[in-house]
Amino acid sequence: MTLGTAPQRTREHVAVLMGGWSAERPVSLRSGAAVADALEGEGYRVTRVDVDRNICATLSALKPDVAFNALHGRFGEDGCIQGILECLEIPYTHSGVLASALAMHKERAKAVMKPAGVPVAEARILTRAEAAIAHTLPPPYVVKPVDEGSSVGVLIIRPGNNEWSAAILSGGKPDGIVMIERYIAGRELTCAVIGGFVTDVIEIKPKDGLVFYDFEAKYAPGGSIHELPADVLPDVYQLVRKYTGAAHQALGCRGVSRADFRYDDTPGGSGELICLEVNTQPGMTGTSLVPELAQYAGWSFGELVRWITEDASCQR
């Protein structure tokens, strides 16, 4: 499966939005720097913008042809910056306001994906204080912020863990909203959509000493091993691709998105394939998955960022 030919450059000035103030600021700075370097290599005039709360004034003064959104986490991929760019009438990359907000909120994303035939895990929504009183689901289960990305603040509560209540409370404010999600054993798989093209499938194997594909495994060099294409049964491989496309469409995503899955092929396991979430602002760092998938499909990193930039628009 190949992507074909990337479009030629038609825009001149690109503002690369990076940084921000979410928990994922360091990763966004790395993504933004990599994107900016690649765009300059493709012949664009690039302004690197470390986003702060004066972003409206900054962009109004810059008047870029396109805003390349390399922000991660809250404000960057939850519909907020997208709304500002709509108001300023600056074409921007990736998904629009509604799709970004839906995908970022894990409970609402499940509510949209499930009717579209995408399998999701059973979950409950509680405050941290409520979740620490008693087990909402039988262990093992996963505790995660309902509206953060990149495995930020994810905790696995396992059977026999006597410190589980304190662990939940230590993860944030007592009134913070978390999702309690049934733990899916097995393998971590991911697949992406680039425009109308559904990529191949990667299996991510955390390095020794890491329990799952957490924040460190995603972004630390050597934090994980990527097997591309994933060595799974052909029907499972195609189901991952099918569900990735269905989730992208159901949420109304645009540009590039990435869907993450768990596949339980453990001895005596359930055999189920579950979609964990859809990321509308996939990382663009040296360890990121979407650039690797694009390269496998025939595009260099420069061609990928050029396509994303030329795909930019308003009313996404």
N, C-alpha and C positions, 0 to 999 in steps of 0.2 A: 504494500500500500504506500503510495507516494503522494505528495502534496501538489505536484505540478510546478508551474513557474510562479515565483513571487512577483507581485506587481512592481512596476517601475516607480521611482520617486516622483510625486507630483506636488507635495507640500514643501515648504521652505523652512519655516521656523517652528521648532518643536520645544515646548516647555515640558521637561521631565519632572513630574511631581514625586517627591520622595520624602522620607523622614516622617514628619507628622509627630503626634504625641501618644500614639497607642503603645501597647506592650511590645509591638513588633517593629518599633522604630529602627533598631539596628539592622534588621533584615531588609527593611525597605530602603535604607541608605545603600546597602550593598546591591540590591536589585536595581535601584535607580542609577547608580554609578555604572553598572554593567550595561544597562540599556543606553545611557547617554554616550558611553564610549562607542558602542556598536552603531548608534545612529550617526555619530560624527563620521565613523568609518564608511557609512552609506551615503555621505554627502549632505546630510541635513545640518542646518544651523541650530545648535542646541543650547538652551538655557536650563541649567540645573536649579531647581527650586526646592529648597528645604521648607516644607509647608509649615506655616504657623497660623495663628488666628487672624493675621492680616492678609490672608491669601487672596481675598477679593480685590484688594487694592493692588497687590503685587501683579496679579494676572491682568487687571485692567490697564496697568501701565505697560506691561510687556506686549500685550496684544499678539499672542502666538497664533499661528495657523492651526495648531493642534496641541492638546494637552495629553501627554502620555502618562497615564496614571500608574505609577509604580508604588503607590501607597499600599500598606497592608494593615489589617485590623480596623478598629473603630475609626470612624470619620473617613477613612480611605476606601473601604469596600462595603460600607453599609448603606449607601445611598446618599450620604451627606455631601461629599465633595462632588458627586455626580449632579446633585441638585444645584449647587453653586455654579458648576460649569454650564448647566442648562440656562440658568438665569443670565450668565455672561455671554451666552451664545458662542461658546468656544467648543468646537468639536473635540471629543474625548474618546479614549480607548476603552475596551472591555465593556462590561454590562452597564445598563442604565439604572435609573433610580430604583424602580420597583424590583427588578431581578436582583440587584445588589442587596437590597434590604431583606428580601425573602431568603436568599441563600445564606446570608450572614446569621440569621436567626434560626437556629437549628430546629426548634419546635415547628415553626411555620414552614420551613423547608420540607420537613417530613410530611406535613399536612398537604403540601402541594405535590410532592413526588409520589406518595403512596397511591393516590387515585390514578396516576399515570402508569402504574404497573411497576414502579421501582421499589424493590423490597427494602424496608427500613427496620431498624431494631425497636423493640418496645421501650418506652421511655416515660418518665414522669418529670414534671417541672415543680421545683420547690425552692425555698430560700435555703441558704447554707444552714441556718439555725434549725429549720425543720428537718433537713436531711440528716442532721447530726443526732436527732433524737432517737430514731429507730431505723432499721433497714427498710427502705421503701421497696426494693426488689431483693430477692435472695442473692447473696454473693455467689460468684463474682459479678460486679457491675462497675460501670464507669461513671465518674463524676466529672462534669465539664461545664465551664461557663456557657450559657445559652447563646451568647453572641460574641465570642472571640474566635480567632482562627489559629492555624498553625500549631495545634496541640497545646496552646497556651493554657496552663492551669489544669491539665487533664490528670486525673487520679484514678487508679484502678483499686477498688476495694475487694480484697480476696477473702475467701473463707478462712476463719481462724485469726484474722487481723484484729487484735484487741485494742489497737490504737486508732481504729477507723474513724471514730467520732471526732477526735482531736485533729486528725489529718484533714477531714472535711472543713472544719472550722478554721484551720490554719491557712486555707487557700484563698481567703478573701474576707470581705465584710459579712457579718452574720445575715444581713438582709439582702445580700447579693443573690441573684437568681441563677440556679444551676440546673442542669439536666442530669437526671439519673437514668442511665441507659444500660440495658442488658449487655453484658460483655459477650463478644463473639470471639471464640477461640480461632486459631488457625493463621492464615497468611494474609499479608497486607498487599493489596493490588491497587493500581491506579491507572487511569486512562484519561485522555483529554479530548476536547473538541476545539478545532481551529477552523472557525467559520462553519462550513457544513461538513468538514472532514473529521471523522472519528479516528483517532490514532490507534496504534498498537497498545499493548498492555504491559506495564512494568510490575514486577514483584519487588517490594522493598523489604530487605532483611536487615534489621538493626544489628549493629556490631555487637560482639560479645560484651556482656555487662549491662546492656540496655534492654529493658523489659519489653518495650514496644516502640513504634515509630513516633517518638516524642519530639519535642522542639530541638533537642541536641542532635538526635538522629537525622532530622531534616536538614539542619543547617551547618553542623560541624563537619569540616573535611574529614572523610573517612568514617562519619557517623553511621553510615548505612551502606549496604551493598545493593546495587540496582541490577536486576536480571531482566534484560530486554532482548527478545520477547519473554514474557513470563512462562515458565514451564508448568502449565496447567492443562487439563483436558480441553480439547478443542471446543466442546460445547460450552464449557465454563468461560473460556476466553471470549467467545462470541457474545455470551450473555453480558459480560462486563462491558463490551463495546455497545451492545444494544441499550443497556441501562444508562450508560454514560450519555448517549445521544438523547434518550428519553428524558433524563433529568435536566439536561441543558435546555431542551425545548419546553418542558413543563414549567420551569422557573422563568423562562423568557430571557435566558442569557444571550449575550452577543459577544462577538470576538472570540476570545479564548476562555475556556473554563477547564477545570480538572475535577474529576470525581474520584473519591477514595472509597475502597471496599475492603471488607473482611470476607474471607472464604474459609469455612471450617471443613478442612479435609483431615482433621486429626483422627487417630484411631478411635473408632466408636463415636465420632462426632456427628453433628447434625447434617453435614454436607451443604449447609445453606450459604448463600451468597448475599451479603447485606451491604447496601450503600450507606456509608457513614455520613458523608457530606459532599457538597459541591463548593469548590473554591472559585470565585469569580475573578480573583486577582492572584493567580498563581505566581510563585516566586520566580525571579529571574537571576538568581545567584549562580555561582559556579557549581553548586550541588543540586540545583533545581531540576524538577522532573520534566516540565513542559519543554524547555529547550532540548533536553535529551530525546524526548519523543519526537520533536520536530526534526532533529538531526537524523534520527533513524528513518524518518519519512522523506528525507532528501533536502531539508532546508538547513542552511547554516544559521547561527544565532543572528547574524546581520539580516538575513532574509526574513527570519521570523519577526524581528522588531520592525522591519520595514513593512511587512504585511499588516501587523497590528496598527502601525501608525497610519497607513493608507486606508485602513478600515474605519478609522475614527469618524464619528458623526455626533450630532445632537439627536434628541428624541429617540434614544436607544431603548 
